[in-house]
Amino acid sequence: MPRHLVICPGQAADAQRGRRAASLPELSLTGVSDVKRMTWKDVAWLSEAADDPSECRTRWALSPRAPYMLPTGRFFDVVSVDQRVGIETFDQLMRRRLLCGPIILDHGARRMGFCMASQSWQGFAGQLAQGEGTAPAYRYLSHGSVVVVPGPQPVPGDRYEWFRAPTGRPSDNPLAPVALARMLVASAELLTCADRYGMNHQTVPAFAPAEFEAVSAHAM
């Protein structure tokens, strides 16, 4: 299993520093879409994954937009894929009402990170090996790796955003990594077929006005 991989370039050292506070001020999340809304309950469990949870919460209290580096493998693992494949995979998961956890979007690297329960590697890799089709390029981040996560309230234009915000720890249901693996393969195959078709049919035959009228009349 790949080790020490990062979904996107590491943040500067000051992204991990912040002044400690005795209490946590309230954070208004009004105006954020349902997909990207986080509560302080969500912030609390996510920050527990940090090496210093108190510092992480303080950082986000002072700057809700600030991204933060969290170690993977403690509370969650991450599967990092190309953004195009990731968006198609998310769409397929939602269409079929399959399990799907939080999703990180890195606009700069054009990658998406699907968060899963820790120790999901065997179930995920097993399905990739057994499934039909070729799996897309991906990175599996677990123990020994870190990932940059968005702050609880990113705004449009930020490099890091929640494509699907955490609403609790990723489900440890064994079907979750199975669904993600299967839909990643299916989505990659779909996009490959679409690209191949597009390359072979780059131009649409043009009809002269008279020809178009004849076709329309015949269709009617």
Secondary structure by P-SEA (a helix, b strand, c coil): ccccccccccccccccbbbbbccccccccccccccccccaaaaaaaacccccaaaaaaaaaacccbbbbbbccccbbbbbccaaaaaaaaaaaaaacccccbbbbbccccbbbbbccccaaaaaaaaaaaccccccbbbbbcccbbbbbbccccccccccccccccccccccccaaaaaaaaaaaaaaaaaaaaaaaaaaccccccccaaaaaaaaaaac
